Amino acid sequence: MGLYVCANMQTYVCVQIHVGDDLVSDVSGARAMGMRTVWYNGKKKPLPDEYAGMVDAVITDIRQLDALVQLWS
C-alpha cells in the first residue's frame, strides 16, 4: 500500500509525503527519493531500530495523516 500526498500552500511549496505499511519497499524507497516518510502501522508493531532514522512519523490510523499534513505544510 502506498499513498502520496502533495499539500500545496499559498507559497507554491509542495510537501511530498509517502505513507506505506511496508518498511522495506515503501519507506526505504521513498526516503531514497527525498520524501518525508510515514509508516502506517495498523498492527501496532514495534519500529525496528534500523528504521528509526528513516521514518519521519508513525501512524496507526489513516485519519492521523491530516494532522501531519497540516504540521508539515
Secondary structure, DSSP 4 states (H G I P E B T S, - for coil): -EEEEEEE-TT--EEEEEEES-IIIIIIHHHHTT-EEEEE-TT-PPPPGGGTTT-SEEESSGGGHHHHHHHH-
